[in-house]
């Protein structure tokens, strides 16, 4: 399939728009940035057909709403992306990948 998707974060009107379509956006879901509390980075172990991944998502205050943003395969790149998203949206960063990887946090 020739489809694409993306996100638009608008800090002025406090929204996150997730869109997808073919050549142009055809469908979208709009979320309030205020409904999210944290940017979360996690660790997902790969298997023989896929590499380990570090999914980044925006997570709601009661963890009811979770919107996956991107999966990256390099921890340092994923951490940098998650930090930038947290800074841009004004949300806190929750790094659960550190516990899974058993490495020291660069923030300590």
N, C-alpha and C positions, 0 to 999 in steps of 0.2 A: 504494500500500500504506500501511496505517496501522501502521507499526512504529516502534519507538524503540530506542535503545541508550544505554549509558552506561558509566562507569567508577566503581569504588569503590576508593580507595586507603586501606589500613589500615596505618598505621605500627606499631601495636602488634604485630600478627602478621605484619608485613612481606609483605603481599600486594597484588596488583593484580587486581581482578576486572573483566573486560569482560563485560557482560551485554547481551542483546537480547531483544526479545519484542514482543508487541502491547500489551495494557493492563498486563500485569505481566511481569516478567522470566521468560522461558521457557527460555533457554539461557544458559550462562555458561562462560567460560574463566578459570581462575585461574592467575596467574603469581606467582612469588616475586619480591619487590622486590630481593632480593639477586642475582638473575640479570641485573639491569640495571646498567650502569656510568654512562650519561649520559642527559641529556635533550637531544635534538638538534632544532634549528630549521633548516629548509632553505628554499630558494627553488625554486618550480616556476613556470615561465613559462606564462602563459595563452595562449589563442588568441582568435579572433574570437568564440567562443561562451562563453568562460569567462575570468574575471579571473586575474591572477597570484595565487599562493597561497603561504603560508608554513606548510607542514606541521610539526607538532610531534610527536615520537615519543620513546618510551623505547627505548634501544638497549642490547643486551647487551654484555658485556665483549669478546667475540670478534666482535661485530657479526653473530652468527648469528641472534639474536632481535631483532626490531624490532616494536614495537607502536605503530601510529599512534594518536595521541590526538585531535588536532583539526587542521583546516586553517583558517587565518584569512587574510583578504585584506589586512589592514593590518599592516605590519611592526612598528610600535611596539606595537600590541596583542598581536601574536604574541610579540614579545620579552618583554613583561611577563608574559604567560601562561607562557612557557617558564621564565622566571626564578622565578616563583612555584612551578611544578611542581618545578623543581630544588631549590629551598629546602625545600619540603614533604617531598620524598622523600629529601633528603640526597644527591642526585646532582650531578655536575658538569654544567655547561651547555656544549654544543658548538654554536656559531653558525656554520653553513656558509653562511647567507644573506648574511652580510657580504661574503664573497668574490664572490658572484654579483652583488651590487648595487653593488660598488665604492664603498662608503661607509666612513667611519671608524667603528670600534667605539665605542659609548658607554662601554665599559669601559677604554679606553686612557687 
